[in-house]
Each structure stands twice: as C-alpha cells, then as structure tokens.
Amino acid sequence: MSVGVRTLAKSCVGKRLSDVPTPAFLVDKQIVLNNCQNMLKKCAELGIKLRPHVKTHKTEEAALLQTGGQKKCITVSTFREAEFFADCGWDDILLAFPLAPFHIGRAKSLADHISTFHLLVDNVDSATALAKSPIPAGKASWSVFIKVDTGYARDLQQASLYSCSLDDVACRVMTRVIGHYQHRKQMLIDCGFTGLTKQGLNANKFVAGYALFENHPNLKLIEMSQEVGKVEGVDGNLDFDRYPIGTELFLYPYHACATASQHPVYYIHKDGLVEEEWKPIRGW
C-alpha cells in the first residue's frame, strides 16, 4: 500500500473481536432484538402505535428490527435520514426536528415523494410560513406534530433511572491500552473524544469519569484528547500488571446517539465473532 493513497477499509465480518481495529463501536444484535421485541409487545398490549426513533443508529438494519420488519412509521432527526429512508422505500416518516421556514422547500420534496410525511413545529412563525406554502402533491394538507417539552435522558442515564439495566445496553466501544505512565499512575487507551465524545463526565452513579468500563469498576476515564484517553484507578491506584499494553477494554458510552455518530461502521457481534457490519447514513 502506498503512503497517501486512500484505500477502503477491509471488512471484519467473520473475524474475532480481537482482530477488529480500535476504537470500535460494537453492537450485540441479540440485545437489540430483545429490546425491540419487548417494546413492540408492550405497545401491542397497550394498543399504542409505536413510532421508533432511528436517529441513534441511522441504519435500515436496526430500523427493521424496531418496526418488526415493516418499512413504515419511524421518526428521524435530520432531512438526510428522512431522504435515505424514503429512497429505501419507507413511508410514514416523522421528521422530529423543529421546522424553520427555510426548510419548507426540502420538506415539500419529501412530502411529494412518499405517501405520509410529518413535520414538527414549535413556534408560530414556522407554522404560519407552512400554512402559506403550497400543499404537497396528492395531499389534503400538511401533516404536523406540535413539539412539547416533556424532559428526557439517555442510555447510562436511563440505567441510573432504572428504566433499564446495564444488561439491556447493546453497545460498547472497544479500546486498547497503548501506554503506561506509572509516575503519574495513569495508562493511555486508543479512544479519545472522537471515538466516544466528552459527554457524561461524572454524570450519574454509574460513571466515574467519562464512561463506565465493563467488568472493571476500578477504572475511570478522566481525560481525553482527540485520539487518546487517560485512565486512572478510581481509588488512585492502578495495577499496571493487570493491564499490559494491548489489553482490550470495553466502554459503556454515556450517550449512545452521540457516540455512534463518531463511527463509520458498527460491528455486530455474537459469541466474540463479527457477524455483520452496519454502515449508518451521515449528513443533514
């Protein structure tokens, strides 16, 4: 391979997780499937129409699990997501992002293209501009949701609220130890803020530092540069012999949406093997 020549990343399907380059965004598909089936079952029992949000993963593969295989009735957070799913044959799409008047042209193109497209408004100016705009082709009117602030939280935050357990969290960021700095009682990992984000510092009872280390509650991620993380012991002590260079560690991200957005591919695994690779849509 020539230096400076752009090459396509090789697939890791069929490889062990130990062969995956780090930092890597890992997804346990069985946990995702269990979560989706539980939600579908609960909504069916309650007689509620489920409209799952796809903004965390931005993939058709995960969206199909959320909807039980039906290509309809989803929520997106960007126009690019809406356009991607519409181009893939999805219908009944809600763009859950506050509409501004300069969005209306792009919104009409989408509404002209699929049977049911919904917008969200949170102010009178946007609602007035929309009311003055041409109605999409074949529609009686614009379909509009009104945004209401109900308060929300994410991921490890959900676990701290007991709305789920850590066993229900399907994603991890895999990283490796790349350095020992015994004089300052720190080790380095190859995951900086571009692989995790800086959200979540000491945010709840689960997190000491920026993220929770799976099976290593004695560790805390205290600081990150772009590509490197600094790790210390929770009690100030660190057993370097336990973590030789190259040791694989797994992080629960504080905010899965933000962390997933840092990665161009998700490694879908089972029993230590990569079974699939999901590639999210990007852009706005």
N, C-alpha and C positions, 0 to 999 in steps of 0.2 A: 504494500500500500504506500503510495506516495504521500509525503507530508503536504498538507494543504489541500488535498483532493477530497472533496466531500463524498462520503460513502453512506449507503443505507445501513442502519443497524440490523444485525442479524437476529432472526427470531430465536427466542429461548424456549419455544414450545417443545415439550418432551425432555427438557433439561431439569436437573435438580435445582432447587432454590440456591444451593451453594454455588451454582455456576452463573447466577444472574448478576450482572454488574450493579453496583450500588452507587448512590441511593436508589432504591426501587420501591414502587408503590405496589403492594401485594393485596390481593383480594381473595378471601375464602368464599368461593361461589356457593357452597352449601349453606353457609350462614346467611348470605344474601337471599338465597332461595327460601330458606326458613322464615326470614323476616318478612319477605314479600307475601308468602302464602299465609302467614299469620295475619297480616294486615288485610289481605283480601277476604279471609274468612271472617274476621271481626266486622268488617264493613258489610258483608253479605248478611250476617246475623242481625245487624242493626238496621238493615235496609238503607244504608248510606251509599251514595255514589262516590267511589274513590277516584280522585284525580291526582295521581302521584306526581311529585316534582322530580324532574330529571336533571336538575342543574348540578347536582353533586358529581355525577359520573359522566354525563353528556354522551352516552353511548346508546345505540339501539339495542345491544345485547341486554343491558341491565333494564332498560325500559320495558322490554318484552316480559321480563320476569316480574316487574312491578304491576303490569296490567294483566297478567295471566295469559299472555300471548296475543292480546288484542291490540291492534295498531291504532288506538284512539284513546281520547280522554286523558291527556297529560298536561302538565304545567311546565313551562320553560321560563328562563330568566333573561334570555337575550334574543334578539332578532335572528342571529346566526343559528341558534339552536332551533328556533321555530322553522327557519328555512330548510335546515338539514332534515328535520323530521318530516316536514311536508314533502320534500323531494323523495324521501324514502317511503312515501305512501301513507303517512299518518294523518289522522283527521281529529277534529275536536281538540284543538290546541289553545291553551290559555297562556298568553304572554304576561307573566306576573311581574311586570316592571312598570313603574309609573309612566304613563304616556305623556309626551310633550308634543306640542303642535308640529314640530319638525319631523316627528316620527310617522305622521299620518300617511304620507305617500308610500312608504315601505310597508306599513300596516295594510294599506288597501291592496297592494300587490299580493300579499299573503292571503287576505280575505277573498280575493278574486280566485285564488288558486285552489283552495280547499273548501269543503262544504261548511265547516264550522270553525271560526277563528274568533277568540275572545280577547278583548283588551282590558287593561286595568287603568282606572283613573283615580287620582287623589286630590284634584283641585278643579275649581270652576273654570279656569281659563282653558285647560285642556279639554274639558267636557264641552265647552262652548265651541271650541275650534273643531272638535269632532262632529258636533251636531251640524255645523255649517259645511262639512265636507261631503263629497259625493258618496252615496251608499255603495258598498261593494256589489259587483255583478251578481245577479241572481238572489240577492238578499233583500229582506224587507226592511232591515235596519242594521246598524252596528250592534254587536253583542258586547256588553260592557259589564265588568265587575267593578265594584267600589272597594277601594282598599281601606281596611280597618286595622289599626294597630292593636294587636292582642298580646304582644310580648312573646318572645321565643328565646331558645338557646340551642346549642349544638353538642352533638357527639359525646366526648367525655363529660361535657356539661349535662347531657341527658342522663348519663350513668349516675352522676352525682345527685340528680333529682329523682333517681330510682324509677325513671320511665323505661329504662332498660338496664341490663347488666353488662359487664365487660365481655361476657361470653356472646353477647349479641352484636358486638362491634366486629365488622367483617374485614376492615382494612388495617394494615400495618405499613410502616415504612421500614424497610430493611436497610441497615447501615453496617459498616465495619469499622473496627478500631484501626487507626492509622498512625497513632503516636502515643508515647508515654512521656509525661513531664513530671517526673517524680518530685522534683524540687518544689513544685507548686501543687502537688497532689491532684493532678489533672491528667486525663487522657483525651485524645482527639478522635473524633469519628468523621467519616466522609459524608456527613449530611449537614449542610448549612441551611440558611433560611430559604434558599432556592429549592430545597427538597422537602421543606416542612412548613415554612412561614414562621413568623415571630409571634403569632397569636398564642395566648394561653399561659403566659408566664405566671406561675403560682396561682392559677385561676380558680382552682377548687381543691377539694380534699384529696382528689386522686393524683394531682400533678405537683411534683416537686421540681420546679424548673419549667421548661417549655413543653415537655411531653412526658408520658409515662412509659418506662421501659418494661416490656413484657418479661415477667419472671425475674426481674432484677429491681425490686423496690428500693434497693440500697443505692441506686444510681440516680443522678439528676443532671439534666442538660441545662447548664447555667448560662451559656452564651453561644451565639452563632455568628460567623461571618458568612459570606456568600456561599462558600462550599464546605466549610468546616464547622463542626460543633465541639464545644468544650464540655467535658463531663467530669463531675466530681462525685464523691461519696456524699450521701445525704447527711451522714454524721461527721463529715470532714475527712474520713479515712477511705483509702482506695486500695484494694488488694490487686496490684498490677499483675501478679502471677495468675490470677483468675481470668484476666482479660488480655491474653497475648495479642500481638499485632495480627490482624486478620480476623479476629473474633467477630462473628455475626451477632448483631443485636437487632431487636425489633421494637419499634416505637408505635404506641397508640397516638395518633395525631389528635390534638385538641379540637380542631375544626376540619372535618373531612373534606368539605367543599373546597376550602382554600388550599389544603394540601394536595388534593387530587389535581387541582388546576396547575400545579407545578410540574406534572409528569406527562410526557407524551404517550406513554403506554402503561397499561395496568397489567400486571402478571396474575392471571387467575390460576390458583393452585389447589392441589389436593394431595394429601399424603406426601408433601415435600417435593412434588413434581409440578411443573408449569403445564397446564392443560390447554390454556387459551391465552391470547393477548387481545385486550380490548383497547382500541385507539379512539380517544374522545375527540369530538368536534371542538374546534377552538375559534375564537374571534367573537365579535359583537355585531 
